[in-house]
Amino acid sequence: MTPNIIECPDLEVLFTELETGEGPALEHAKHCPLCTAIIEEHRLLEKDLSRLADPLPPPDLVHKVMARVAAEPTPLRRELWTGVSILAASLAVGLGVLLSSDAALSGAGTALARFVVDGKAFFDALLSGGRALWSTAAAPVAGLLAALLLSSLFGIKRLAGSGPTPSEA
């Protein structure tokens, strides 16, 4: 080993003083060819690193991500719990508003009593009308109800799509 290498400062000290721009290690580097070469290599490396730019994402990145999202639908349990939590929060807020106001509570009680009293008369009238309709036009009413029920069921099936088979579930 040459005496020049032994006298060379620690690289951390050299780079720290290089950053501040002054210090004894930096003065040493002006006269030591080994330290000058290290500083020059460090400067070139910093220059090369500063030229590097983040690469742009591939042009089809969004398409690929959306395809993977569509391929993996949200689990049914998560959707169910989200819906239940929204319903529970809404009911809690509504109940809180109802219980916090005396006028709202008395209005709700009056409306409920009126519904029970008027509901019985409405239900009796509805049954009477249904009986009259059934006695005069039973076949067309039955056909219309069957068509309405089947079209609703097929519409719901189409909206729901084909789910996993029992063996896949």
C-alpha positions in Angstrom: 0.0 0.0 0.0 1.1 3.4 -0.8 1.0 6.1 1.9 -1.3 8.1 -0.3 -4.1 5.5 0.0 -3.8 5.4 3.8 -4.2 9.2 4.0 -7.3 9.2 1.8 -10.5 10.2 3.7 -13.5 8.0 4.1 -15.8 8.1 1.1 -18.8 9.2 3.2 -16.7 12.2 4.5 -15.5 12.9 1.0 -19.0 12.9 -0.5 -20.5 14.9 2.4 -17.8 17.6 1.9 -18.4 17.4 -1.9 -22.0 18.2 -1.2 -21.2 21.1 1.1 -18.4 22.3 -1.2 -15.7 22.7 1.4 -13.6 20.7 3.9 -10.2 19.1 4.3 -11.2 15.9 2.5 -12.1 18.0 -0.6 -8.7 19.8 -0.3 -7.0 16.4 -0.2 -9.0 15.3 -3.3 -7.6 18.2 -5.3 -4.1 16.7 -5.0 -4.8 12.9 -4.8 -5.4 11.3 -8.2 -7.3 8.4 -6.7 -9.8 10.7 -4.8 -10.1 12.9 -7.9 -11.0 9.8 -10.0 -13.6 8.8 -7.4 -15.2 12.3 -7.4 -15.2 12.4 -11.2 -16.8 8.9 -11.4 -19.4 10.1 -8.8 -20.1 13.2 -10.8 -20.6 11.2 -14.1 -22.9 8.8 -12.3 -25.0 11.6 -10.9 -25.2 13.1 -14.4 -26.3 9.8 -15.9 -28.9 9.3 -13.2 -30.3 12.7 -13.7 -30.8 12.0 -17.4 -32.8 8.9 -16.7 -36.5 9.5 -17.0 -39.3 7.2 -15.8 -40.4 5.0 -18.7 -43.9 5.7 -20.1 -46.4 2.9 -19.4 -47.4 0.7 -22.3 -50.2 2.2 -24.5 -52.5 -0.7 -23.7 -52.1 -0.6 -19.9 -55.5 0.8 -19.2 -57.2 -1.7 -21.5 -55.3 -4.6 -19.8 -56.2 -3.4 -16.4 -59.9 -2.9 -17.2 -60.0 -6.4 -18.8 -58.6 -7.9 -15.6 -61.1 -5.9 -13.5 -64.0 -7.1 -15.7 -62.7 -10.7 -15.5 -62.8 -10.7 -11.7 -66.1 -9.3 -10.5 -66.7 -8.1 -7.0 -67.5 -10.9 -4.7 -71.2 -11.2 -3.9 -70.7 -11.2 -0.2 -68.9 -7.8 -0.4 -71.8 -6.4 -2.4 -74.3 -7.8 0.0 -72.6 -6.5 3.1 -72.2 -3.1 1.4 -76.0 -3.0 0.6 -76.9 -4.1 4.1 -74.7 -1.5 5.7 -76.1 1.3 3.6 -79.6 0.1 4.4 -78.8 0.0 8.2 -77.3 3.4 8.1 -80.2 4.9 6.3 -82.7 3.3 8.7 -80.7 4.5 11.7 -80.6 8.1 10.4 -84.4 8.0 9.6 -85.2 6.6 13.1 -82.9 9.2 14.7 -84.7 12.0 12.9 -88.1 10.5 13.8 -87.3 10.1 17.4 -85.6 13.5 17.8 -88.6 15.5 16.7 -91.9 15.4 18.6 -93.8 16.7 15.6 -92.4 14.0 13.3 -93.1 11.3 15.9 -96.7 12.4 16.4 -97.2 12.8 12.6 -95.8 9.3 12.0 -98.2 7.8 14.7 -101.2 9.6 13.2 -100.3 8.4 9.7 -99.9 4.9 10.8 -103.3 4.9 12.6 -104.9 6.4 9.5 -103.3 3.7 7.3 -104.6 0.9 9.5 -108.1 2.3 9.6 -108.2 3.3 5.9 -106.2 0.2 4.8 -108.9 -2.2 5.9 -111.5 -0.4 3.8 -109.1 -0.2 0.9 -108.2 -3.9 1.2 -112.0 -4.9 1.3 -112.6 -2.8 -1.9 -109.6 -4.3 -3.6 -110.9 -7.8 -2.9 -114.4 -7.0 -4.0 -113.0 -5.6 -7.3 -110.8 -8.6 -7.8 -113.7 -11.0 -7.3 -115.9 -9.0 -9.8 -113.0 -9.1 -12.4 -112.4 -12.8 -11.8 -116.1 -13.7 -12.2 -116.5 -11.8 -15.5 -113.1 -12.4 -17.2 -111.1 -15.2 -15.5 -109.3 -16.6 -18.6 -108.0 -13.2 -19.9 -106.9 -12.1 -16.4 -105.2 -15.4 -15.7 -103.4 -15.2 -19.1 -102.4 -11.6 -18.5 -101.0 -12.4 -15.0 -99.1 -15.4 -16.3 -97.6 -13.3 -19.1 -96.6 -10.6 -16.7 -95.0 -13.1 -14.3 -93.1 -14.9 -17.0 -91.8 -11.7 -18.7 -90.7 -10.4 -15.3 -88.9 -13.7 -14.5 -87.2 -13.8 -17.9 -86.2 -10.2 -17.6 -84.7 -10.7 -14.2 -82.8 -13.8 -15.5 -81.4 -11.8 -18.4 -80.3 -9.0 -16.1 -78.7 -11.4 -13.7 -76.8 -13.3 -16.4 -75.6 -16.8 -16.1 -74.0 -17.4 -12.7 -71.6 -20.1 -11.7 -72.9 -23.6 -11.9 -73.2 -25.5 -8.5 -70.0 -27.3 -9.2 -68.1 -24.0 -9.8 -69.5 -22.4 -6.7 
